[in-house]
């Protein structure tokens, strides 16, 4: 599945009248990217004050996010991701991504990445059709992934890997994406691969069908490449195979549930105009936020807009989660770590349709890909599977890991004329099935991870 949050606006510059919307459920059988988008028709990026006035939500710029994660201290000593490569994988990609990244960088005073390449190892990408919601959704996803990985690690090279079809969820998985990743692992020196998509575990026929798709994860472990994947954007539930209805019980998604992958969940930041925190981070859950529902879909909700997380039905608890067995029981628990994803604190992006406000676990994942690139530069090597290090750091109470102790991913939604509530998990000190081991202070986290991983 492609996990996404998308809404468009109409009207003059600065108008706050939202047209349709937002969460556009994926078509039958498509992997879903974890993002949501909204757009105010403007000629430049939107400030926090403008978003709060016009949309009733906050939105943030690169400088605010960099400040929030304590990144300037790393940049000041030359830790920018130099010498590393972030790989972003998306179906279809965006036909204007090189131009759009340039506009984004100039608008925020960011330097271009030292190298930005786009490849399509699985075949030519079909012509872009902006009326095709699948293509436009993936274009928005690509925009977010590339621009915000670059925000965090401005000195890292970026390799965008596009595939020519939207893969089939559950029934056939996403073999082209896996094949493209295997190509990258054979032919490029990747540091970290960012995947903002997944499929609800229950949509696969059996575990064997998932095992058949793990080739890239296994190869990445061997090659010491870090694999990341977003959790879903529907809280403790997620979509069924029809791509339009939700499970009425807790579920989670693969690839984030793969023990060889770091699952990235979402938090909500509370920032002032300078990026200083006005409150501690909380687990992302906008289900009951009427301003967000209007922002995304023009309704008042409730809508299942929250960070995913839960216990896998496909994978047993890996050895590195033994210390959090009280939360995971005998299963692989997700997520492992979390960063900004809330729609009540969206980020600015510039894509084929202009400036947008974007949110979802697809935001958190490229943000963390940038963090991994910084840590790899600090270490002077690729880090590979970082999960054992994350849990060791958490157990040792390393200060780079910041606890998230408020919020949950319980969601409520209307479906087939009935209202359902799927009870999720509460954030807490230590590990939780909504924010993992917590979030980060990059100034401290990056050298800590560099010392332990790889």
C-alpha positions in Angstrom: 0.0 0.0 0.0 1.0 3.6 -0.6 0.4 5.4 2.7 -1.0 8.8 2.1 -2.8 11.9 3.3 -4.0 14.2 0.5 -6.3 17.2 0.2 -6.4 20.0 -2.3 -7.5 23.6 -1.9 -9.3 26.1 -4.1 -9.5 29.8 -4.2 -7.1 32.7 -4.4 -3.7 33.1 -2.8 -3.9 32.3 0.9 -7.4 30.9 0.6 -8.4 28.3 3.1 -11.3 26.8 1.3 -10.6 23.1 1.0 -12.0 21.1 -1.9 -12.1 17.5 -1.7 -10.2 15.6 -0.4 -8.0 14.4 1.5 -7.7 10.8 2.3 -8.1 9.2 -1.1 -8.4 5.5 -0.4 -6.2 3.5 -2.7 -7.7 1.4 -5.4 -8.1 -2.3 -5.0 -4.9 -4.1 -4.4 -2.5 -1.2 -4.4 0.3 -0.8 -1.9 -0.3 2.4 0.0 2.2 5.1 0.9 1.9 6.7 4.3 1.3 10.4 3.5 -1.4 13.0 3.5 -1.3 16.2 1.5 -3.3 19.4 1.5 -2.7 22.5 -0.6 -3.3 26.2 -0.1 -3.0 28.0 -3.4 0.0 30.1 -2.7 3.1 31.2 -4.6 5.4 30.2 -1.7 5.7 28.0 1.4 3.2 28.5 4.2 4.2 29.6 7.6 3.0 28.1 10.9 0.9 31.2 11.6 -0.8 31.1 8.1 -1.6 27.4 8.6 -3.0 28.0 12.0 -5.1 30.9 10.8 -6.3 29.3 7.5 -6.5 25.6 8.3 -6.7 25.4 12.1 -3.5 23.3 12.1 0.2 24.0 12.4 2.6 23.5 9.6 6.4 23.6 9.7 9.4 24.6 7.6 12.8 22.9 7.3 14.4 25.3 9.8 11.8 24.5 12.4 12.2 20.7 12.0 16.0 21.0 12.0 15.8 23.0 15.2 13.3 20.7 16.8 15.6 17.7 16.4 18.7 19.7 17.5 20.4 19.3 14.1 22.3 22.6 13.8 24.8 21.4 16.4 25.7 18.5 14.1 25.8 20.6 11.0 28.2 23.0 12.7 30.8 20.3 13.1 30.3 19.1 9.5 27.9 16.2 10.1 25.6 16.6 7.1 25.5 13.2 5.6 28.5 13.8 3.4 29.7 10.6 1.7 26.4 8.7 2.2 23.6 7.9 -0.2 19.9 7.8 0.7 17.8 5.6 -1.5 14.1 6.5 -1.9 11.9 3.9 -3.6 8.5 4.9 -5.1 6.1 3.7 -7.8 5.9 6.0 -10.8 7.9 8.7 -9.0 7.3 12.3 -10.0 8.0 13.8 -13.5 9.1 17.1 -12.0 11.0 16.0 -9.0 14.4 17.5 -10.0 12.8 20.9 -10.7 10.7 20.7 -7.6 13.6 19.9 -5.4 15.4 22.9 -6.7 12.4 25.2 -6.0 12.1 23.7 -2.5 15.8 24.2 -1.8 15.9 27.8 -3.0 12.8 28.7 -1.1 14.4 27.6 2.2 18.0 28.4 1.6 19.1 24.8 1.3 22.0 23.7 -0.9 21.3 21.2 -3.6 22.3 17.6 -2.7 25.8 16.7 -4.0 24.2 14.2 -6.3 20.6 13.5 -7.2 19.9 10.6 -9.6 16.7 9.0 -10.8 16.7 5.4 -12.1 14.0 3.0 -13.2 15.6 -0.4 -13.3 12.3 -2.3 -13.8 11.3 -0.5 -17.0 10.2 2.8 -18.4 7.8 4.8 -16.3 4.5 5.5 -18.1 3.6 9.0 -19.0 2.3 11.0 -16.0 -1.4 11.7 -15.9 -2.3 14.3 -13.3 -5.9 13.1 -13.4 -4.8 9.6 -12.3 -5.1 9.7 -8.5 -2.7 6.8 -8.2 0.0 8.6 -10.1 -0.6 11.9 -8.5 -0.6 10.3 -5.1 2.8 8.6 -5.7 4.1 11.9 -7.1 3.2 13.6 -3.8 4.8 10.7 -2.0 8.0 11.0 -4.0 8.1 14.8 -3.4 7.8 14.3 0.4 10.4 11.5 0.5 13.1 13.3 -1.5 12.7 16.8 -0.1 12.5 15.9 3.6 15.3 13.3 3.5 17.4 16.1 2.0 16.2 18.5 4.8 17.7 16.3 7.5 20.9 15.2 5.7 21.6 18.1 3.2 25.1 16.7 2.4 23.9 13.2 1.5 23.4 12.1 -2.1 20.0 10.9 -3.1 19.1 8.1 -5.4 15.4 8.0 -6.4 14.3 4.5 -7.6 11.0 4.5 -9.6 9.0 1.5 -10.7 6.5 1.5 -13.6 3.4 0.0 -11.8 1.7 0.3 -8.5 2.2 -3.1 -7.0 -0.5 -5.5 -5.9 -1.1 -5.7 -2.2 -1.4 -9.0 -0.5 -2.1 -11.2 -3.5 1.2 -10.6 -5.3 2.9 -8.1 -3.0 5.2 -5.7 -4.7 7.8 -7.8 -6.7 8.9 -4.9 -8.9 9.8 -2.8 -5.9 11.8 -5.7 -4.4 13.5 -6.4 -7.7 14.4 -2.7 -8.0 15.9 -2.6 -4.5 17.9 -5.7 -5.3 19.2 -4.0 -8.4 20.3 -1.0 -6.3 22.0 -3.3 -3.8 24.0 -4.9 -6.6 25.0 -1.8 -8.5 25.1 1.2 -6.0 26.7 2.0 -2.7 23.5 2.6 -0.7 23.6 3.7 2.9 19.9 3.6 3.8 16.8 2.7 1.9 13.6 4.6 2.8 10.3 2.8 2.1 7.1 4.8 2.7 4.7 2.0 1.8 3.5 -1.3 3.1 0.7 -3.9 3.1 -1.5 -5.0 5.9 -0.2 -8.4 7.0 -3.6 -10.0 6.8 -3.9 -9.2 3.1 -1.2 -11.7 2.2 -2.3 -15.3 1.6 0.2 -16.8 3.9 3.6 -16.2 5.4 5.2 -17.9 2.5 4.1 -15.2 0.1 5.9 -12.7 2.4 9.0 -14.8 2.6 9.2 -14.8 -1.2 9.4 -11.0 -1.1 12.2 -10.6 1.6 15.1 -10.9 -0.8 16.0 -7.2 -0.7 15.9 -7.1 3.1 18.1 -10.2 3.4 20.5 -8.8 0.8 20.6 -5.4 2.6 21.5 -7.1 5.9 24.4 -8.9 4.2 25.5 -5.7 2.6 25.2 -3.6 5.7 22.5 -1.3 4.3 19.9 0.1 6.7 16.3 -0.7 5.6 13.5 1.6 6.9 9.7 1.3 6.4 6.7 3.4 7.5 4.0 2.2 9.7 0.4 2.8 8.5 -1.5 6.0 8.8 -4.7 4.4 10.2 -3.7 3.9 13.8 -4.2 0.4 15.2 -6.2 -0.6 12.1 -5.4 -0.6 8.4 -6.9 -1.3 5.1 -8.3 -4.6 3.8 -7.5 -6.1 0.4 -10.3 -4.1 -1.2 -8.4 -1.0 -0.4 -11.4 0.9 0.9 -12.5 -0.7 4.2 -10.7 -1.1 7.5 -10.2 -4.1 9.8 -12.2 -3.7 12.9 -9.5 -5.2 15.1 -5.8 -4.3 15.6 -3.5 -5.1 12.7 -0.1 -4.0 11.5 1.8 -3.9 8.2 4.8 -5.4 6.4 7.5 -4.3 5.6 7.7 -2.4 8.8 7.0 -5.7 10.7 10.0 -7.4 9.1 12.7 -8.1 11.7 15.3 -7.0 9.2 13.7 -3.6 8.8 13.4 -0.6 11.1 9.7 0.3 11.5 9.2 4.1 11.8 6.1 5.5 13.6 4.8 9.0 14.0 4.7 11.7 16.7 3.2 15.1 16.9 5.5 18.0 17.4 4.4 21.2 19.2 6.6 24.0 18.0 6.8 27.8 17.9 7.9 29.8 14.9 11.5 29.2 15.6 11.2 25.4 16.1 11.3 25.5 19.9 9.0 23.0 21.6 6.0 24.4 23.4 5.1 21.0 24.7 6.6 17.5 24.7 6.1 15.3 21.6 3.1 13.0 21.7 2.0 10.0 19.8 0.4 11.1 16.5 -3.4 10.7 16.6 -5.6 13.1 14.7 -8.6 10.8 14.6 -10.7 13.1 16.8 -9.3 16.4 15.5 -12.1 18.1 13.5 -9.7 20.6 12.0 -7.6 17.9 10.5 -10.6 16.0 9.2 -11.8 19.2 7.5 -8.2 19.7 6.2 -8.1 16.2 4.7 -11.6 15.4 3.6 -13.9 18.3 4.2 -15.7 16.5 7.0 -15.6 16.7 10.8 -14.6 13.0 11.5 -13.8 11.0 13.3 -11.4 9.6 10.7 -8.7 7.0 11.4 -5.6 9.3 11.1 -2.9 8.1 13.5 0.4 6.3 13.6 0.3 2.6 13.1 1.8 0.0 15.4 1.1 -3.3 16.9 2.1 -7.0 17.1 2.9 -9.0 13.9 1.0 -12.1 13.0 3.8 -13.1 10.6 7.0 -12.8 12.6 7.9 -13.9 16.1 9.6 -11.6 18.5 13.2 -11.0 17.3 16.1 -11.4 19.8 16.7 -7.7 20.1 13.2 -7.2 21.4 13.6 -9.6 24.3 13.9 -6.7 26.7 10.5 -5.4 25.7 8.7 -8.7 25.7 6.1 -7.4 28.2 4.8 -5.2 25.4 5.4 -7.4 22.4 4.7 -10.8 23.9 5.9 -13.5 21.5 5.5 -11.3 18.4 7.6 -8.8 16.5 6.4 -5.4 17.8 6.2 -2.3 15.7 7.3 0.5 15.5 11.0 0.7 16.6 11.3 4.5 16.7 9.2 7.5 15.8 9.5 11.0 14.3 7.2 13.8 13.2 4.2 12.7 11.2 1.1 14.5 12.6 -1.4 16.2 10.3 -1.9 18.8 13.0 1.8 19.6 12.5 2.2 19.1 8.7 5.3 20.1 6.7 5.6 22.2 3.5 6.4 20.4 0.2 6.7 21.6 -3.4 5.5 19.2 -6.0 3.8 19.0 -9.4 0.7 20.9 -8.1 2.7 23.6 -6.2 3.0 24.1 -2.5 1.3 21.5 -0.2 1.1 20.7 3.4 2.0 17.0 4.0 1.8 14.6 6.9 1.8 10.9 7.7 4.3 8.2 8.6 5.8 8.8 5.1 7.1 12.0 6.6 8.7 10.3 9.6 10.5 7.7 7.5 12.5 9.9 5.2 13.3 12.1 8.2 14.8 9.1 10.0 16.6 8.1 6.8 18.4 11.4 7.0 19.3 10.7 10.6 20.7 7.3 9.6 22.8 9.0 6.9 24.2 11.5 9.5 25.1 8.6 11.9 26.8 6.7 9.0 28.9 9.7 8.2 29.8 10.1 11.9 30.7 6.4 12.1 32.6 6.4 8.8 30.7 3.3 7.6 27.3 2.0 6.7 25.4 0.8 9.8 23.2 -2.0 8.4 20.5 -3.3 10.7 20.3 -0.7 13.5 17.5 -2.3 15.6 19.8 -4.1 18.0 21.6 -0.8 18.7 18.3 1.0 19.2 17.1 -1.4 21.9 20.5 -1.4 23.6 20.4 2.4 23.6 16.9 2.4 25.1 17.8 -0.1 27.7 20.8 2.0 28.7 18.6 5.1 28.8 21.0 6.9 26.4 19.9 10.6 26.3 19.7 10.6 22.5 16.5 8.6 22.8 13.7 10.8 24.1 10.7 9.1 25.7 7.2 9.8 24.3 4.8 9.3 27.2 1.5 10.7 26.0 -1.0 9.7 23.3 -2.2 6.5 21.7 -3.2 5.1 18.3 -6.8 4.1 19.1 -9.1 5.1 16.2 -12.8 5.5 15.4 -14.4 5.5 12.0 -17.7 5.0 10.2 -18.0 2.0 7.9 -21.0 0.4 6.3 -23.3 2.5 8.4 -21.7 1.6 11.7 -19.2 3.3 13.9 -16.2 1.2 15.0 -13.5 1.9 17.5 -10.3 -0.1 17.3 -8.4 0.0 20.6 -4.7 0.6 20.1 -1.8 1.2 22.4 -0.7 4.0 24.7 2.6 5.7 24.6 4.7 5.3 27.7 8.2 5.6 29.1 10.2 2.8 27.6 8.9 0.8 24.7 5.3 1.1 23.4 3.4 -0.3 20.4 2.7 3.2 19.1 6.0 5.1 19.3 8.6 2.3 19.8 11.5 3.2 22.0 10.6 6.9 21.6 11.9 9.7 19.4 15.3 11.4 19.2 17.5 14.3 20.0 19.8 14.1 17.0 22.7 16.0 18.5 23.1 13.1 21.0 21.4 10.3 19.1 23.6 10.4 16.0 27.0 9.8 17.8 25.4 7.2 20.1 24.0 5.2 17.2 27.3 5.6 15.3 29.2 4.1 18.2 26.9 1.0 18.6 25.5 0.1 15.1 27.3 -1.6 12.3 
